[in-house]
Amino acid sequence: MPKESPDELKERATRTAIEARQDPAASHGAIKRIAGRLGVHPEGLRTWVARGEIDDGHRPGVRTDEAARIAELDREKP
């Protein structure tokens, strides 16, 4: 079985953690449990989940695509 790319692992871990947090029976300790199972650091996964929730509109903040566009506009300034 081919090894997952870092982006695939990040996406799968984030999706799994978000789904687990929606289930009241599985939400407590979900990030730590999933991070351990997938071999990623819990704080890294927590950051990915927060970013995913912002990008999906479930948490307030600047979406990834908006942040990239703002950074691009800042670089264009003279």
C-alpha positions as CSV (number, residue, x, y, z in Angstrom):
1,M,0.0,0.0,0.0
2,P,1.5,3.4,-1.0
3,K,2.3,5.8,1.8
4,E,0.0,8.8,2.0
5,S,1.3,12.2,1.0
6,P,1.5,14.8,3.8
7,D,-1.5,16.7,2.2
8,E,-3.6,13.5,2.1
9,L,-2.7,12.7,5.7
10,K,-3.5,16.2,6.8
11,E,-6.9,16.1,5.0
12,R,-7.8,12.7,6.4
13,A,-6.8,13.6,9.9
14,T,-8.7,16.8,9.8
15,R,-11.8,15.3,8.4
16,T,-11.7,12.4,10.9
17,A,-11.2,14.8,13.9
18,I,-14.0,17.1,12.8
19,E,-16.4,14.2,12.4
20,A,-15.4,12.7,15.8
21,R,-15.9,16.1,17.5
22,Q,-19.5,16.2,16.2
23,D,-20.4,12.9,18.0
24,P,-20.9,13.7,21.7
25,A,-19.9,10.1,22.7
26,A,-16.6,10.4,20.8
27,S,-15.8,14.1,21.1
28,H,-13.9,14.0,24.5
29,G,-10.2,13.5,23.7
30,A,-10.9,13.0,20.0
31,I,-7.9,15.1,18.7
32,K,-5.4,13.4,21.0
33,R,-6.7,9.9,20.2
34,I,-6.8,10.5,16.4
35,A,-3.4,12.2,16.4
36,G,-1.9,9.3,18.2
37,R,-3.5,6.8,15.8
38,L,-2.2,8.7,12.7
39,G,1.2,9.6,14.1
40,V,0.8,13.4,14.1
41,H,1.3,15.8,16.9
42,P,-2.0,16.7,18.7
43,E,-1.4,20.4,18.6
44,G,-0.7,20.2,14.8
45,L,-4.0,18.4,14.3
46,R,-5.8,20.9,16.6
47,T,-4.4,23.7,14.3
48,W,-5.5,21.8,11.2
49,V,-9.0,21.3,12.6
50,A,-9.3,25.0,13.5
51,R,-8.3,26.0,10.0
52,G,-10.7,23.5,8.5
53,E,-13.6,24.8,10.6
54,I,-12.7,28.4,9.6
55,D,-12.5,27.4,5.9
56,D,-15.9,25.6,6.1
57,G,-17.5,28.6,7.8
58,H,-18.1,26.9,11.1
59,R,-15.7,29.1,13.1
60,P,-15.1,32.8,12.6
61,G,-11.8,33.9,11.0
62,V,-10.1,34.6,7.7
63,R,-10.4,31.7,5.3
64,T,-7.2,30.3,3.7
65,D,-8.0,31.5,0.2
66,E,-8.8,35.0,1.6
67,A,-5.5,35.1,3.5
68,A,-3.6,34.1,0.4
69,R,-5.3,36.8,-1.7
70,I,-4.6,39.5,1.0
71,A,-0.9,38.4,1.1
72,E,-0.7,38.6,-2.7
73,L,-2.2,42.1,-2.7
74,D,0.3,43.2,0.0
75,R,3.2,41.9,-2.1
76,E,1.9,44.0,-5.1
77,K,2.1,47.2,-3.2
78,P,4.9,49.5,-4.3
